[in-house]
Amino acid sequence: MDIAVFGTGYLGVTHAACMAELGHEVIGVDVDPAKIAQLQKGEAPLYEPGLADLLRKHTASGRLRFTCSYELAARADVHFIAVGTPQRADSAAADLTQVNAVIETLGPLLTRPAVVLGKSTVPVGTAVQVAARLRELAPSADIGFGWNPEFLREGTAVEDTLRPDRIVLGAAAADRSRVKSVAREVYAQSLADGTPLVTTDLATAELTKVAANSFLATKISFINSVAEVCDAVDADVTVLADAIGYDNRIGRRFLNAGLGFGGACLPKDVRAFRARAEELGATAAADLLSGVDEINARQRTRVATMALDACSGIDSPRAAVLGLTFKPDSDDVRDSPALDVAARLADAGVEVQAWDPHGMDNAEKRHPELRYCDSPLAACKGADVVLVMTEWAEIRDLTPEQLSEPVQQRVLIDARNCLDPDVWRDAGWTYRGIGRR
């Protein structure tokens, strides 16, 4: 099919490249000429495993193109809205400026039959308003509309798009048959491989994404709250999580106590869902999500306090921060707990020496006051405390022997509970985890 994808951020560029991989003719659209110029050369604007290869492959073949021209993109049969919906500056609600801009620009150009599918994460009720506005603007009366939320995980986004665990499609009753038919053609390969297609109304589709992210965030905040109890009674939260995780009603995934969640999705989705629930008078959901967010924020304070306690009484203390991205296999430092704690330590007068395999360029743009090192060993030189902040394989594989020589003090804070405490303690290190004995 001829597909247009509006927005070439994390979601849009991944979706565009994967649609080309599935055999479609794809054009990606963005208002940023510099980004479009980079993409036209087949260069990835962000680090995501497998994405750069797909961009090079399909820009070279001509199946994937990029442009700033809405007029050129308007000729497509299917239009995906994949722009960002960040948190508003004045509230916890989602900022729909980019979504509305796409509709206002694209709508008047739709002179032939087409289907428009939203992928951006939006507050429930947005899709109805967007569909109505689109049809006011479009010269063609034959415009199908639906919402097709994304469920990508940074670090596995290409795999998640090519082989999703489900496809959710929302549409009004009058549009549902047509939109479903188009979606079956777009995702024909995934459906042939057995991926479930869930068709529903617009509101349910919108809620599916924020409900999924909020549930995952709740699991993380729950286990972090239990970790606080474990610290108080000298229990081990990792063993506890293993024990309850065997219950298939609970599951072990996302029951990892530590620094908490971050990134561009979970924090803002939780807050936006809470804000929308408050608007709707759904106080139980709003109160629950408020607690989830507060527990998550407290984890950052706990780890920063642990590090400052380790440096207590030391003149000109120095901390090694290993990992800056919000999760491994990504260069994303947006709302990164690791970078937030590093900045707090620097504000408190600690000299921070930081290292990350892919996130340092983005981190330095936000926090140039930190010292960025070219290796983990360089970051640990003269350190009074070492903080493991992102569970990159390169960090998990470090040994006590490797770090013992460069550090000033053998004090380790494992903020992701990804190391073996016994190994480090047996090597003469003071080990501190989150909720671990």
PEDA-V31177 format. One line per field, one symbol per residue. ss: DSSP state (H for helix, E for strand, - for the rest). psi: psi as a letter, one per 20 degrees, with the letter a starting at -180 (. if undefined). burial: b if it has 9 or more other C-alpha atoms within 8 Angstrom, else e. A space follows every 50 residues. Layout:
# PEDA-V31177
ss: ???
psi: ???
burial: ???
This chain:
# PEDA-V31177
ss: -EEEEE---HHHHHHHHHHHH---EEEEE---HHHHHHHH---------- HHHHHHHHHHH--EEEE--HHHH----EEEE-----E------E--HHHH HHHHHHH------EEEEE-------HHHHHHHHHHHH-----EEEEE--- ------HHHHHH---EEEEE-----HHHHHHHHHHH-HHHHH---EEEEE -HHHHHHHHHHHHHHHHHHHHHHHHHHHHHHHH---HHHHHHHHH----- ---------------HHHHHHHHHHHHHHH--HHHHHHHHHHHHHHHHHH HHHHHHHHHH-------EEEEE--------------HHHHHHHHHHH--- EEEEE----HHHHHHH----EE---HHHH-----EEEE----HHHH---H HHHH------EEEE------HHHHHH---EEE-----
psi: roppoopkbggghggghhhhhjjqpppppqiohggghghhjkppiroppi ghgggggihhiihprqriohgghiirhpppokrqmrpqhjrirqojghgh hgghgggiinirqrpppphqoqqpiggggggggghhhphpimoqprpmqq lqpphkhgghghmqiqppoqqqhhiggghggghhggkggghhijpqoopa rggggghgghgghhgghggghghhhhhhgghhjlrohhgghgghhhoiig qhqjloqbirqbaifgghggghggghhghijmhggggghggggggghhhg ggggggghhhjpippmqpppoophrirrkqjpjplphghggghggghjjp opoqqqhijhghghhhmiiqppqjrhhhhipjqipppohplqhhghiqqh hhihghqgqmpponijljroghghhhjjqoppaokq.
burial: ebbbbbbbbebbbbbbbbbbbeebbbbbbbeeeebbebbbebbbeebbbe bbebbbbbbeeebbbbbbebeebbebbbbbbbbbbbbbeeebbbbbebbb ebbbbbbbbbeebbbbbbbbbbbbbebeebbebbbebbbbeebbbbbbbe ebeebbbbebbbebeebbbbbbeebbeebbebbbebebebbeeebebebb bbbbbbbbbbbebbebbbbbbbbbbbbbbbbeebbbbbeebbebbbeeee bbeebbbbbbbbbbebbbbbbbbbbbbbeeebeebbbebbebbebbbebb bebbebbbebbeeeeebbbbbbbbbbbbbbbbbbbbbbbbbbbbbbeeeb bbbbbbeebbebbbeeeeebbbbeebbbbbbbbbbbbbbbbbeebbeeeb eebeebbeebbbbbbbbeeeeeebbeeebbbebbbbe
